[in-house]
Structure formats: structure tokens, C-alpha cells
Amino acid sequence: MADILKLALVQLNQVVGDLEGNAERILKAQAEAGDADLLVTPELSLSGYPPEDLVLRTSYVAACRRRAEELAEAMRDGPAVLVGCPWCDEDGAAHPYNAVLLMDRGRIRGIARKVHLPDYGPFDEPRTFVSGPGPQPMELRGFKLGVMVCEDMWFPEVSRSLKEAGADVLIAPHGSPFRKGVKRERREHAENRAGETGLPLIFVNQVGGQDELIFDGGSFAVDGSHMASSLPLYRKGTDIVTLRRSEEKRSLEGGKRASWPEDEALVYGALLTGTRDYVRKSGFSQVVLGLSGGIDSALVAAIAVDALGAENVHCVRLPSRYTSESSMTDAEACAKALGVRMDTIPIEPGVEALSGMLSEVFAARPPDLTEENLQSRLRGTALMAISNKLGSMMLTTGNKSEMAVGYATLYGDMNGGYNPLKDVYKVEVFALARWRNQAKPSWALGPDGVVVPESVLTKPPSAELRDDQTDQDSLPPYDVLDAILRGLIEEEAGVTEIAARGFDEALVKRVQTMLFRAEYKRRQSAPGPKVSVRYFGRDRRYPIVNRFEG
């Protein structure tokens, strides 16, 4: 009996529904795996993850099965491969399993079925999958593989059952999306399972963006608390570790150790990855955005350039009579630093035309928020026209603080196909911009150095829709607002509880009222990358009509 098994950890960037492309990427990884005995690919690596309601279509599940059988046949030679795929044991089953298939020497040799289906945060798997029976190890080259599909790693009874059934190693294919703090949680659970069973554990995660979810990779192999291998964050890659078996123990050897970024670098990498993949996987190569001279659009422009390259980013200034000279100068400086094309389209002729059109209806009514919103909607219309004409995706630039309280214009500055800052609070926007001026991810396509001018970082934020306007005319200071919003959104804390932390209760209640009333706007907002515990949309599902005030 062999006492050595070489396992390759493979991080792939797959696309939901792209069965041919996903299969080709798996085949390519197998061909490049060298002397590995087994490749471990991420959860649902053939279908893409998460497939959501696609798996309710019997034609889709049947297509996945056909492609899986063809893939197994195509991999008759070379190492065995663990491939994730929706799987029905019987034709006509109402729901498939979330399964991992062991493909070896032209056939599917074994199947592991996910037991624990998550139904929290962005996950809703009980809606589309059926829970599998208790797992049993699969045999390969005289070794017993204890496969735990994603969430199953987080439950000790699964690894314990596999250990009792004779597993030599625990293998956990994942589709685990990024959020703040999740990297630490993954390692803690992996080390706990390894410590409880005395078995090495292989954690393999996918990379890339899929709609709102960002998969950060960060695959690793642990032997007890020893990290035997770690792959980079946000990038494809492969590493090989050696599993050794003796009478006394199972252990891992070899492997590379990637350095993992923290804090702002970690979040920025998620925003970059999400923007790049959403644009490209949606069939676009270029983006357009309004560059106002403010912090939000400056940071979005930097993210877009880092994700797609300066030649694929088109910025537009859309000044009105209220646009300051400093904003014009700051936008120009930002565009120059990033090396992007920038056009200038004054909106004043459009404002005058619309005002004239509406003058009879508006007669005898004083100017108010309506006139401010007209400006925003003209800008949104102009940018969408450019998007349509040039075939570029429009990026919108509102941050989480603004989206939370409705400080945005529906069908105006909310226009766009994707919002890189949707889950980023205003105070975080400033921190990320300062970080980007000092560093950037190694895979970023943008320039080094300062890309957000210091004047943009230091001036008071303003929508510039009326004379002498600042955001604080309508909102509390952002450090106060964001602290209250974190309590209301991330913690689901009540008004009294948050006020007890030292905030004015009337202010907390006002912020909560704005939060509740803006739900209708958020339902119509563009998608963006999830980076927090509570993301608007997938994670937080509040009614639009809601009179609760407690």
C-alpha cells in the first residue's frame, strides 16, 4: 500500500453556467499538475458557484451531469480530480445534491454530497439543493479521502464521522465569499477540525467575482495548527502538498506559503476583483463614470483603472452652475494621475431646457429639492447615453452611508450597472483612498503613487447641487453617522441600545427613520461587491412599506 499521496490545491475563477469554459479550465489545471496524484478544485467548480435558481431547471442539472461524465472521460490519463457539480442520483429528482465527484481514469469513482446547506447571509441553499446523507470516505490509490463540502467543515460531527470511517485526510472544497473577518474564521474551523480528528485538512476556495459575491481564494493546508501551504488571495494558483501516512499519524509536507494582506489592502482587493469580474463576465471591456472631483468618484475611478486598465476607463465631468472651480481642477488632476480619457459636458443647457418645459406646471412654487434632483438626473441620463452609444458599462459611485440613508437620487446618481462602493461606508472610503495613494495590489493595472489628490481627501464632501452646499447640511458628521449605521445594520441593534453608547437618541431615531424610508431606493440600486457582514440586498431583507419605529 502506498504511503504517499500528492495533492494539488487548485484555485479557479469559474463562471456560473459556463460549463464548457469551466471544464476547460479544470482540464488545463489537470494538465499542468505535474506529478500530483489528486487535484482538489473548489465547490461546484464545474457549474460555477452559486448557481442559485438555475439548479431548479432540470435541463441545467442534466447538462451539468452530461458535462461531468464527458469531463471524466477526457481525464482518462493523469491525476484524479475532485470536481464540484450539482448531482441527482435519480432522474426526475426535485432537487439535486451539492456534490463533489471523484474523477479518475475516465470514470466517476465516487460522490460526496453536502450535508449542511447554509441559509444565512447571502446563502439560500435549502431552496435549491437537498441535503445529502452522512458522508463516507472515497478511496484513491489506497488512501481514504474524507470530503466535506464547504459548510460541512464548520460542523465537527462531519469530520468526526469521516475519521471514524477511516479517512486519512480531510478535504474541504469551498465556495466561501469574502467578508471582513471570514479569513480568520475559516482557519479557526479548519484547525479545530484537524485538531479534533488528528487528520490533516485541505481547504480549497474559488477566486473571482460572481454578481455581488467576491471569492478571495486563500486556499490552505493545515496539519494540526501548522500551515503546510497557503495560496494567494484573489488570484488563481496551484500548490502541491505531500500527504504521508504511517502507523502513528498522517502528516503533510511541502507546499508554498503566500503572504496575505490585511485591513484596507484586503478590502481593496475585493473591490478590484469584483469590479473586474462583473464587467468582464457580463461581456463588457470598458466602463464610463462621472468624475465630479469628489472622493467617491475618485476612488471608483482608481478601482476601475486598477481592475481594467486606464485605456478601458472613460471619465466625464458634468459641471453645473454650482460646480466649484476646485472640483473641476481636482477631477482633472485625478484623471491625469490615472491616465484616463476625460470629457467635459456642461449640464446647464439641459437644466434650462427642463426648467422651461416644467415652468407652467411648477408655476408659483419655490425651488426645492426637485431642482437639485433634476441636475443629478441629467447627469445620469448623459452618462447612460454614453454607455449605450459606446457600449461601455456605467459605474455608479454612491457609498454605503449614502445608500443607507437615501442620500442619493433615484434615476440620477444611482444610475449604473455596477457600484464598487455599495458596501463601503464613507469613513472607509477615505481610508481606502489614503491606502491606495501609498500602495496597490501587485496585480493592479493602475499606476503607482498618488491617484486621489490630497485636496480631494481634505475638502468637505458636497453634492454641489446648490450654493455653498455640504453633506453635513443634511447629515450628521460621517464618523457619527457610520457608527450609528453599523449598529443599526451590522448589529441589528435598536435605537435605545445605540443611544446608550453615547449618541443622541433623537439623532439615532432620525437615522433609523432615514434608513427605513430609503429601502425603496436600495431595491432599485445597482449591484456591488459584498465586503461586510450585512450587505444591502442578499444579507438584509427589510420590507419597503414599514412603520416600525422601535
N, C-alpha and C positions, 0 to 999 in steps of 0.2 A: 504493500500500500504506500502510495506517495506521501511524503511528509511535508511537501512544499507546494503551495498554490500561489501563483502570482495574479494579483487582482489590479485591474486598471480602473481608476476613478475618472469618469468622463463627464465633464460639464458641457452641455449642449444648449444652444439657443434655438429652440424649436418654435414652430408657428402652428397655432390651433387650426386643425382642418387640412393642413398641408401634408397629407400622408406621403406623397411622393418625395417632397423635399425633406421631410423628417427622416424617411427611410434612407435616403441618400446620405444624409449626414451621419446616421448610425453606421452605414456601410463604410463610409470614409474613416470613421473613428476605428472601426474594427481593422481595417487595412493598415492603419498606422499604429496599431497597438503593440508592435514588436513581439516580444516573447511572452506576453501576458497569457494566462490560462482563461481568464474571465474578465469581460468588460461589464462594468456597472453603469447604466445610464439612468437619468432621472425619472421621476414619476410620470407616467403617461407620455413617455418620450416619443412614441410613435404617433399618437393622436394630437399631442400638444396639450398643455395644461394651463388653465382649467377649460374643459370643453363646454361646461355649463349645459344648456338645454339641447345642444347638438346630440348628446347621447340619448335623448328621448326619441330620436329619429332612428328607426330600425335600419334604414338604408345606410346611415352613418356607421352604426355599430357593425353592420355586416361588412362594410367597406374596410373598416379597421381590421376585422378578422382576416379578410382575404389578403390584405397587405401584410399582415403579420405572418401568415403562412408563406407568402411569397418571399418575405424577408428572411425567414428561417431557411428556406431552400437556397437563397442566394448566399447565405453564410455557411455553406456546407464545409468549407475549409476555414482554418483559422480558429481563433479563440471563441469560446462560448460567450454569449451576450445575454444580459438581463435587460429586457425591453418592457416598458410600461405600455399598457393597451387596455381599453375597455373590452370586456370579455363576457360573453354569455355561454354558459355550459350547455344550454339547450336552445334550440331555435324557438322564437316566439316569446322568450322571457320578457317580462315587463320592463325590467331594468338590468343593465349589465353590472358586473363587478368592476371595481377599480383594481386591475390586476397587473402583476409582473410575470412575464413569460421568460422561462429559461430556454434559449435557443442554442442548440449545439448540434453540429454535424448534420445540418439540413433539416432538423425537426424541432418541434416544440417539445421539450423533455419534461417540463414541469410548470406549474402555475401556482403563484401565491396571490391570495385575494385579500384586499384591505378589509380589516375588521372594524376599526373605529372611523366612522365617517364624520368629519367636523361640520358643525352647523353654527359657527360663531364668526364674528368679524366678517371677512369677505367670503367665507366658505358657506356653502349650502348643499353639501354632497348628498345628504339623505333624500333630497329632492330628485336626484338623477341616478344615484347608484344604490345597489343593495349591498348590505354588509356581508362579508364573507365568513366562512366557518373558521374555527381556530386554526392557525397556521401550522403546517408541518414542514420540516426541512426538506430541501430539494438536494439530490445527490449529484455531484460533479467530480470526476477524477478521484473518487474515493473520499471526498470531503462532503460534509453535510452543511448546506447553506441555509442559515436562518434568516429569511427575508421578511422584513417588517416594512410595510408600505406607509411612508410618511407619518401620519398621525399615530400609527401603531407604535412608533418608537417612544412616544410620550407616555405610554401605559406599561408599567412594569410587568403585568401579567402576561403580555405577549412575549417579551424576551424570556421570561421565566419558563413559559411553556415550550419555547423553542430549545432552550437549554436542556430541559428535562427530556426532550425528544432526541437529544444527541447532537445538536448543532455545534459546529466547530467555529463558526464566525457569525456575527450578526451583520446584516446588510440592510441599510435603510435608504432606498430611493425616495427622494423628496421633490415636491413642488412647493417649496416654502418661500413665500414672498417676503420681501424686506419690510421691516418697520423698525423704529427705534427700539433697541433692547433685545431684538429677537436673536441676534448672533450669540449673545451670552446665554440665552435660554436654550438654544439648540445644543451648545456644548455641554451645559449642565445636564440636560437629559441624556445625552449620549454617554457622558462619563458615568452617570448614575446607572444606566443600563449595563455598561461594561463592568462597572464595579460590582453590581449585584449578581451578575452571572459569571464573572471571571473570563468572559469572552471578548476578543477584540471586536470593534464596531466600525463599519464603513458607512459614512454619511455622504450621499451624493445628491447635490441640488442642481437645479437648472439655472441658467442665466438668461438675462434679457427681459424685455418688457412685453406684457400681454394685456392690452387695454390699460386699466388702471394699476394693475399689479406689476411690481418690479421684482424680478428674481435675481438675487445678488450672488448666487453661486456659493463660494466659500465652503466647498466640499472638504471633508477631512476624514482621517482615520485615527482612531484612538485605541490605545492598549492600556486599559485602566485609566489613569489620568495623563498618560504620556501621549502627546500628539505626534503620531508617526508620519503624518502627511497633512498638508493643507494646500488647497488650490486658491488662486487669486479670486478676489471679489469682482463681479461684473464682467468677467472675461471668460471666454471659452478656454478649455485646457484639459490636459490629461496627466495623471501621475500614476505610477505603478508602485504598489507595496507588495511585500512578500509575507504570506501567512505561513508560519512554521508550527508544526504540530509535534508534540512529544507526549509521553505518558503523563507528565506532570501538568502541562499547560499548553495553551495556544497563544502565540505572540506574533507581532508584526515587526517587520524590519524595512529599512529603506524609506524612500519617499522624500519629496521636496517640501520645504516649508516656505510658504508665501507670507509676506507681511501684509497685514490687514489694516486699512485706515480706520480712523475713529472720528467721531464728532462731525464737524462740518464737512470734512472730506468724504465721510460715509454717505451723508445725505446728498451732497452734490453729485456723487457718483450715481446715486439712484435717479436724480432728476435728469442727468445727462443720458443715462441708459434708457429711461422711459421715453424721453423726447425722441431720441434717435430711432428707437424701435417702433414707436407708434407711427411716426412719419413714414418710415421706410416700409414697414409691414402693411401700412394702409395704401401703399402704391405711389407715394409721393417721394420726391427727391429734394424739393425746395420748400422754404417757408417764407411767409411775409408777416410782419408785425409792425404796429405803430410804436415809434421810438419818441417818447414825449420829453425826455430829459429828466425823468424821474427814476427812482431806484428800482421799481418793479420791472419796467420795460428794459432798463439797462441790464439787469440780471438775466432776464429771459433772453435777451439778445446774446449775452455771453454763453448761456447754456446752449442756445441753438447753434452758435458757431462751434463750440466745443463738440457738439453732437454730430453736426452735418458738414462743417467746413464753411469758411467765410463766403465762398463762391455760391453757396446754396442758401444764403440768408439775405433777404431783402427788407430793409428798414425804411419806414416812411414817417416823416414829420408832417403833422396835420395841424398847423397853428391856427388859432383864432385871435380875436382882438385881445383876449385875456392871457394869451401865452406870453410869458416873460422873455426878455432877451437872454437871460441866463439859461432858461430851459432850452432855447434854440441852440445856444453855444454848447451846453452840456450834451445834448443829443448828438451834435456834430462831433464833439470830442470822443464820445463813446463809439460812434460809427467808425471814426478814423482809427481808434485804438484796436478795434476788432477787424478792420479791413473789409467792411461790408459795403455794399451799394446802399446809398440812401437818397431817396427822393423827397421833395417838399411839395405838399399840396395844401394850400390855404383853404380853410373851410368857410371863410366869411361869405363868399358869394352864395354858397349853399344855404347858410344861415339866413341871409337876407331873403333869398327866394322862398324858403319855407315860411319865414315870418310873414312875408307878403301873402302867401297862399292862405295862411291861417288868420290873417288880421281881422277879417269880418267875424269869424267865429269867436276870436279872442277879444273882441271889442269891449272896452271899458274894464277889462280885467288886468290887474297889475302883473308885471313879470314875476315869475316864481321859479320853482324847480323845473317846471316844464321847459323853459328856455335853456336851462342847463342841460337837460336831457336831450334836447334837440341837437346840441353840439356833439354829445357823445354818440348819438345815433347816426349822425352824418359821418363821423369818423369810422364807425363800424361798417356803414354801408360802403364807404370808399374802399376800405381795406378788403371787404368781401368781394367787391367788384374786381380789384386787382387779383385776388385769389382765383376768382372764376376765369378771368381773361388769361392769366399767365400760368394757370394750372399748379399753383403752389398752395400749400396748406396754411391757413391763417392761424397764428398762435395768439391766444389772449393772455393777459398778463396780471389778472387780479389775484391777490394773495388770500390766504385763508381767513385772515382777520376781516377783510372787506367782504368776502363771501359770507362769513358768519353773520354779520350784522346788516347785510344788504346794501353796503356802501358801494354800489355798482349799478350800472344802467342796463336793464334788460333790453336786448336787441341793440345795444350800443357797445360799451367797452367789454361787455360779456360775449360779444360775437367771437367766434373762432372754433377751430376744430380740436384744439388741444390747449391745455393750460398747465405749463410746467410748475407753477406756483400754487396750484389749487389747494395743496395740503401743507403749505408753509406759512406760518404766522409772520406778521410784519417784522417783529424783532428778529426772527430768524433770517428774513430776507437781508437785513443789514449785516448780520453775522456772516452769512454765506458770501455776500458781495465782498466783504473785507477779506475773507479767506481766499476767494478767487483772485484778488489782487496780489496775493502773496504766493499762491501755489495753484496747481491744477492737477487733475488725474493724468497719469502717464499716457493714457490712450486718448486724451482730449486732442481735438484737431485745431483748437484756437491758439492764439499767441500767448507767450509768457508775459508776465508783468501786469501792470495796472490796466484793467479794461473797464472799470467803473470809476469815473473821475471822482476825486475827493470832494469836489463841490456837490456832486450828486449825493454823497454819503452824509453831508453835513447840513444841507438845506432842509427846511421844514417840508414834509410831504404835502402836496397840493394837487387837486384835480384841475385847477386853473379853469374853472367854468364861470367864474365871476371875479370882480376886482378884489384883490387882497385876500383871497381865499386860502385857508389851510385845512388839512384834515381835522385838526383839533377844534375847528368851529362846530363840527358835528359829532365828533367822537372824543372820548377820553384819551389821554396820552397812551400810546401803543403799549408801553410796558405794563400799564394798569389794565388796559383792555384785554391784552393777550393773557394775562394772569387770570382774569375773570373767565375768559372764554375757555381756557384749559380746564378750569373747574367745571364749567357747565357742559363741555363737550367730551373731553377725555375721561373725566371722572364721573359724569352724570350727577354732580353734586347739586343740591338745592340752593336757593337764594340765601336762606338763613345760615347754612353751613359755610358758604363762601364769605358772607359778610362777617362771620366770626373770625375770619383770618385777617381782619383789619380793613376791609373795604366798606365803603358807604353802602348801606343796604338799599337805599333808593337807586344808587347807580347800578348795583348788581341787578336789581329788578328791571331797570331800564334796558340794560344789555340783554337780559334774558328775553324781554319783550321783542327787541330787535331781532334776536336770534330766531325766535319762533315765527315772527312775521315774514322773515326772509326765506322761509322754506320753499315758497313757490318759485322764487328766483333760482335757488340752488337746483331744483328739479329740472330746470331748463339750461343749466350751465354745461360747459364743455367738460369732457373727462380730463383727468390729470393724474400724475403719479402719486400713489399712496405711500406715505412715509411715516405716518403717525399711527397711534393705536386706534384712533377713531377718525376715519376718513368720511367726508360727506358723500353719501351715496351707498356704497356697498356695506359700510360698517354701521351707519347711523340712519335709521329709518323712522323718521318722525312724520306725523300727519301734516298735511298742508293747512287744513282747517283745524285749529286747535285753540281752545280758550282757557287751558290750564295756566295758572299763574304762580303756582307754589314753588 
